[in-house]
């Protein structure tokens, strides 16, 4: 296998192990065994296990950021109110997040870990910076965009975790409920003229 393929095999394996067994049991030995590769190869591809897990989070972030980049034009669809467009964007994003349960569970477990804060959080923020800058034009001057996006992200992960552990069904009702929670703290920050305008 070429080194890039080996790196990807370890990243995919790390996602599966963390999702299935949790952060504490995601040892390099377990990750290598899941990938059916020699453990020594991990250190030829990554400086440490923390860097491997950071790379796995970055893969997930890039996939989601690319999805959002392609989906954001929804916010300019004619004939809908801003809230209606926001709901369509939310629903598509929610479906994207939940479509791969292992990736979702990995993300939730790693995102809230000490390892993420130490090794991955700055890269995580940088991944979404272009999207945040683009979205900022919709919001009132002085809005703390980093804090707002973090709140949206955390709320999304909170509801996703409840779906993943069986507390809530993945249903239209859950999708709408989660959206309303997010909309309640987002809409006060949206410029009034954006909320009032209807695309013709």
N, C-alpha and C positions, 0 to 999 in steps of 0.2 A: 504493500500500500504506500502511496505517496504521503509525505508528511502532512499535507493539508487534509487529506482524507483521514489520516490517523487522528489529527487534532479534532476534526469534526466528529469522529467516532467517540472520542473521549467526552466531548461536550454533550453529545446526545445521551451518552451513558450516564453522565453526571446528572442530567435532568431527570432521567428515569429513576436513578437511585435515590436522589433527594425526595422526589415525589412519592416513591414507594416506601422508603425506610426512614426518612427524616434526615435532618442535617447532621446529627451526631453519628449516625451510622454510615454517612457518606464518606468513607475512607478512600484513600487512593487504591487500596487493595480491592475494595468492593466495586469501585468505578471501573478499574481495569478488568475485573472478572466479568462485569456486565458487558463490557466492550469486547470481551474475548481477546484481550491483548495483554502483553507483558507490562506489569506495573512500572518497570523502569522507563518505558516509553513515555509515560506521563511527564517525567522530568526532562525528556528531550524536547517535548513540545511546549511545556509551561514551566516557569520558574518555581511554582508551588501549587498546591491544591487550591489555595485561595485565588490564584490567578486563573486557574481552570474554571472555578465557579463564577468568577467575575466575567470570564469570556462567555459562559453560558447565559448569564443575565444579559450581557450585551447583545448576544444573538437574538434573544427574545425582544429586547428593546428595539433593535433595528427592524425586526419583522413588524412590530406594532407601529413604529413610527412611519414605516413605508406604507402600511395599510392606511393610517390616518392621512398621510399626504395624498393618497389617491381618493380618499373618501370625503375630505373636507369640502370639495366643491358642492356637496349637498347643501351647505349653508348659504348657497347663492341660488338655489332652485326657485324659479318663479311660482307664484300662486300659493305660497305657504307662509304662515307667520314664522317669526324667529323661533318660537317655542316648538312649533311643529317640525321645523328643520332640525332643531337641536335633538328632538326625540328620535328622528330617523337616524341621525348620526350616532346617537347613543345606542340605539338598538343594534345597528350594524357592528359597532365597536364591542358591545356586550356579547354578541354572537361570536365574534372573532376571538374574544378572550376565552370563552367557554368551550370552543370547538375542539380543543386539545387538552383534556383534563390533566394529563401528566405535566404538560408545560405550565398550566395554570397553577397547579399545586406547587411545583418547583418554584415558580415566581413568588408566590405568597410566602413560602417558607424562607427562601433566600433573601427576599427584599427586606424582611424584618429582622434579619440576623446581624450580629456584630460584624461578621465578615463582609457583608454588603456595605455597611457604613465605612469600614476601613479600606476596602479595596475596590469598590465598584460604584459608589454613589456619585462621585464627581463625573465619571464617564456616563452614568445613567442620565444625569441632568443635561450634560452636553448633547446627548443624543436627541433630546426633545427641544433644545434651544431654538432651532429654526422654526419649528411649529409654534412655539410660544411667542416668538417675535411676530409671526404672521397673525396669530390670533389676537395679539395685544391691541390691534386697531379697533377691535369690537368693544373693548372695555373702557370704562371711565379713566381719565387721567389719574394717576396715583395708585391705581390698582396694583397690589403686590401679586404679579402674575406667577412668580415661583410658588408662593404660598397657596394661591388659588388652584394651580395645577396639581400641587401636592395633595390638596384636600380632595380634589376630584379623583385622583389616583388612589388615595387611601380608601375613599368610600367605595370605589369600584372593587378594590381588593377585599374589602370587608364583606360586601355582598357576595362576591365570588367564593370566598372561603365558606360562607354559610351554605351556598349551593353545593359546593364540593363535599362538605361533611354531612350533607343530607338534611340540614335544618330547614332549608327552603327548597322549593321545587324550581327547576328551570322552566318558568312559565311566563306567559304574557303578563300575569299579575305581578310577578317578581320583577320583571323588566320595567314595568311602569312604576312600581313602588321605588325601585332604586333610582330611576330617572328623576322622580319627583323630589327625592331627598337631595340629589345633586343640584337640580334646577333651583331649589329653594335658596341655596347659598351662592349660586352663580349669578342669578338674574339681578340682584341688587347692584352688581358691579358692571352690568352691561349699559352702554350708552343709551340714553332715552330715544335718540333718533333711530338707533338700530332696531329697538323694540317696536317702534311705531311704524317703520317703513314696511311696505309690502311690495315685493318685486312684481312688476307688471308683466 
